[in-house]
Amino acid sequence: MLHQVNSLLSKKVNLSEGISVDGYSLIIRAGLYFITASWIAFYPAYLLLIHMKEEKFFSYDVFVGGLFGITSFLFLVFILIAISSIYMWGFVVIFRNATISKSKSMWVLGGVFVLVSFLFHMLLFYSGLASGKPERIFWLSGLGLIFAVAVSSYMANPLKNLVSNWLAPIAGIVASATLPLFNMGVTSDIVKTGLENFKVGGGVEASVHKVENGETIKSGSLLLLTPQYVYLREGKSGYLSISRANDTFVAVK
């Protein structure tokens, strides 16, 4: 039985002219696609984990029952990062396409995106200086470059890459994991800003009250607001989790 399976998977299959692959390669490639897709889906939660590590708290309910709700918000942050990467490094993908297609119009478009990249980097740089956090620019730009290179690596020959280019997804996963991990302070700061803007964390002032009489149960700096719990800062490094029961409500300033 094992011999038959090995013989079947070892056979070369011609996908197109000059491109042949055995069953083992197809299985490995399919596994890499699954891992890549899973990583993209998990990536927002990965950024949140780093933020919780830096803020010294952990939300079990996010990963048990409330992951969809908080991930939906985090995906908005992730989408904004992806869009920013297009403005900063979109010319990499365009020039890659222009080299393959030998299209003059694509070269012109790439030149336009170089100008867009320069202006966008300058805008972010001055914004970073004004906020006193220029390190955010290097974080966003670095992650954007990783995205751009990962996308452009699939453009040489889609079919050939589908079955043979296993290095690009692995390098993309490692690089996209390493950058936030080695810059946890900046990663946490960016996630914190997103939580603050949506009023679901990031240090905004919040209070938990009783529904029946409006009595304040607890107030303080909001670390994270999930569908089931309110996480408030307690002291300098501690935190307090309060269940969001039917007889309570949360007020966020």
Salt bridges, closest charged atoms under 4 A:
GLU55 OE1 - ARG233 NH2 2.97
ASP189 OD1 - LYS133 NZ 2.87
ASP189 OD2 - ARG136 NE 2.61
GLU215 OE1 - LYS210 NZ 3.77
GLU234 OE1 - LYS218 NZ 3.34
